[in-house]
Structures are given as structure tokens and as C-alpha cells.
Amino acid sequence: MDINDLRTLSTVLVALAFFAIVWWAFGPSRKKYFDEAAQLPFKEDEANQVTSSKGDHS
């Protein structure tokens, strides 16, 4: 086994890891989880607005 075989093997392993990560991120089973996570900043803003409006009884 020379250095070129090692380079080929490492390239194939990195490519497989890349495609596995892409499949994990964009796979249909993760869509609901990522959609909920995308809405978290807006839910926190709504909670802060409700809290601040309740405390403004002047």
C-alpha cells in the first residue's frame, strides 16, 4: 500500500461521511425537528412580549 492508495481511501471515506451528513440534515425524518427549531427565536420573542406587556400596568 503506497501513499496514493491511502489518499484514495481517505477521499472515499470523507465523501461517504459528507453524503451521510447531507442525508441526515436533509432527510425527510428530520424535517419536523428542524422546522420546530427554526421557529424557536419567534416563540421566545412572543414570550418576551407577553411578559413585558403584563408588567406595564402603570
Protein Blocks (a to p, Z undefined) as FASTA:
>chain_A
ZZklmmmmmmmmmmmmmmmmmmmmmpmklmmmmmmmmmmmmmmmmmmmmmmmmmmcZZ
